[in-house]
Amino acid sequence: MPTRPAPTERQRRLGAELRRMRLSAGRTTEYAAGLLGLDRTKVSNMESGARATSPERIRILASNYDCADEPYIDALAAMADVRKRGWWQQFKGSLPQGLLDVAELEWFASRLRTYQTVHVPGLLQLGEYARAIFASALPPLPKSEVELRVVQRLRRQQLLDRDQPEPVDYVAYVHEWALRMQFGGRRVTREQLMHLCEASERDNVEVRVLPVEAGAFPGAGHAVLYAEGPVPQLDTVHLDSAHGGEFTHSDAQLGKYRAHMDWWHTHTLKPLDSRDFIFSIARQL
């Protein structure tokens, strides 16, 4: 298998998990290479995500690393079993890889939770609203790239009502000021808020608002996406800020952002109250 010049975040994560499993077992790359009949460089590339592996090889490694966590092993094997291209790959070379990595992360998540402090969550945005956000970037994006980003953002939303696999459960915590920011003007914002109310009526979508009266809150300054994997060890956090996105999955960081999400859940309005709150803001526009 040839090496990948630019592995995706999901490919890097699989490699990182294989390295973590090996180190936990106290084994060397030479040991892994001997098991698989490869040279050490190929094992190192596999653990960096630069080289593909197979479900069979993952099971060989797990067995010899004395890993008995079957759900975890099955999840890793599924990550290696790539039989078709994801829809997001049609944008490869046209949009930054980070945007594609987020779409892939969302697609394979078992549950998504996010908190947003500046704008409505991306998976619940209308086209005009998303266009206004992308058009406000500095330095300005070419119009063609703005439109590509809008198309890709709307395509991401298909996971909320897809047939196979089943629709993902989505919990969106939104600060009141994010509802009041008028991206695209009063009309666009009003339509966006009404759409948010409608989306919150789906069985798999929960929207909860944090009023300004709640005061200080954790995570101020950036948006956070917490993607739950098929097993807790494969949860991932994506941090979105003005300088770009960042993926993190260390145990300490996962624990930190689980606590963040729990805080938001405790301090936000309940879903029905949140819907009424959003509607009241929309009526003011």
Secondary structure as the mmCIF struct_conf table of DSSP 4:
data_model
#
loop_
_struct_conf.conf_type_id
_struct_conf.id
_struct_conf.beg_label_comp_id
_struct_conf.beg_label_asym_id
_struct_conf.beg_label_seq_id
_struct_conf.end_label_comp_id
_struct_conf.end_label_asym_id
_struct_conf.end_label_seq_id
HELX_LH_PP_P HELX_LH_PP_P1 PRO A 2 PRO A 2
STRN STRN1 THR A 3 THR A 3
HELX_LH_PP_P HELX_LH_PP_P2 ARG A 4 ARG A 4
BEND BEND1 PRO A 5 ALA A 6
HELX_RH_AL_P HELX_RH_AL_P1 GLU A 9 SER A 24
TURN_TY1_P TURN_TY1_P1 ALA A 25 GLY A 26
HELX_RH_AL_P HELX_RH_AL_P2 THR A 29 LEU A 36
TURN_TY1_P TURN_TY1_P2 GLY A 37 GLY A 37
HELX_RH_AL_P HELX_RH_AL_P3 ARG A 40 SER A 48
TURN_TY1_P TURN_TY1_P3 GLY A 49 GLY A 49
BEND BEND2 ALA A 50 ALA A 50
STRN STRN2 ARG A 51 ARG A 51
HELX_RH_AL_P HELX_RH_AL_P4 PRO A 55 ASN A 64
TURN_TY1_P TURN_TY1_P4 TYR A 65 ASP A 66
HELX_RH_AL_P HELX_RH_AL_P5 GLU A 70 ALA A 80
BEND BEND3 LYS A 84 LYS A 84
HELX_RH_3T_P HELX_RH_3T_P1 TRP A 87 PHE A 91
STRN STRN3 LYS A 92 LYS A 92
TURN_TY1_P TURN_TY1_P5 GLY A 93 SER A 94
STRN STRN4 LEU A 95 LEU A 95
HELX_RH_AL_P HELX_RH_AL_P6 GLN A 97 PHE A 108
BEND BEND4 SER A 110 SER A 110
STRN STRN5 ARG A 111 GLN A 116
BEND BEND5 THR A 117 HIS A 119
HELX_RH_3T_P HELX_RH_3T_P2 GLY A 122 LEU A 124
HELX_RH_AL_P HELX_RH_AL_P7 GLY A 127 ALA A 135
TURN_TY1_P TURN_TY1_P6 SER A 136 SER A 136
BEND BEND6 LEU A 138 PRO A 139
HELX_LH_PP_P HELX_LH_PP_P3 PRO A 140 PRO A 142
HELX_RH_AL_P HELX_RH_AL_P8 LYS A 143 ARG A 156
HELX_RH_3T_P HELX_RH_3T_P3 GLN A 157 LEU A 160
BEND BEND7 ASP A 161 ASP A 161
BEND BEND8 ASP A 163 PRO A 165
HELX_LH_PP_P HELX_LH_PP_P4 GLU A 166 VAL A 168
STRN STRN6 ASP A 169 HIS A 175
HELX_RH_AL_P HELX_RH_AL_P9 GLU A 176 ARG A 180
TURN_TY1_P TURN_TY1_P7 PHE A 183 GLY A 184
HELX_RH_AL_P HELX_RH_AL_P10 ARG A 186 ALA A 199
TURN_TY1_P TURN_TY1_P8 SER A 200 GLU A 201
BEND BEND9 ARG A 202 ARG A 202
TURN_TY1_P TURN_TY1_P9 ASP A 203 ASN A 204
STRN STRN7 VAL A 205 LEU A 210
HELX_RH_3T_P HELX_RH_3T_P4 VAL A 212 ALA A 214
TURN_TY1_P TURN_TY1_P10 PRO A 218 GLY A 221
BEND BEND10 HIS A 222 HIS A 222
STRN STRN8 ALA A 223 GLU A 228
BEND BEND11 PRO A 230 VAL A 231
HELX_RH_3T_P HELX_RH_3T_P5 PRO A 232 LEU A 234
STRN STRN9 THR A 236 SER A 241
TURN_TY1_P TURN_TY1_P11 ALA A 242 HIS A 243
STRN STRN10 GLY A 244 THR A 248
HELX_RH_AL_P HELX_RH_AL_P11 ASP A 251 HIS A 267
BEND BEND12 THR A 268 THR A 268
HELX_LH_PP_P HELX_LH_PP_P5 LEU A 269 LYS A 270
HELX_RH_AL_P HELX_RH_AL_P12 PRO A 271 ARG A 283
TURN_TY1_P TURN_TY1_P12 GLN A 284 GLN A 284
#
